[in-house]
Amino acid sequence: MLITSLTLLLLVACAQSSGPASNKPSDWRQYGKEEALVGYVKQTEQELAAEATVSVTNEIYSAYSDGYEQGRAEYCKQDPKILGKKGELYRGICDELRPTFRTWYNNGKASRGRSLY
């Protein structure tokens, strides 16, 4: 019984979000922003439609896209070296906005195991 409960909890925790269950553009704008703020790659309209529980119209995708770009700009302002040093996963969403982001991220990631004596 305990194993079944733990398995169910793990499955729920790992499930990807299918987006808001509403047709309100403001909800989809917020969803796009939140996706970018955690570093997820922007979904295409087809990918979003395949996962969504509502019909993804041009208006909804545009709102998602606007929110995503706003969140991406904010995400890419962080120090990539710290992101790497913390061991966070970087999916490449800043490569176009800040071409050196990945290099600094990798430098931070490489310095994780180092300590000063």
Secondary structure as UniProt FT lines:
FT   HELIX           2..14
FT   HELIX           25..37
FT   TURN            38..39
FT   HELIX           45..51
FT   HELIX           58..75
FT   TURN            76..77
FT   HELIX           80..85
FT   TURN            86..87
FT   TURN            93..97
FT   TURN            99..100
FT   HELIX           101..110
FT   TURN            111..113
//
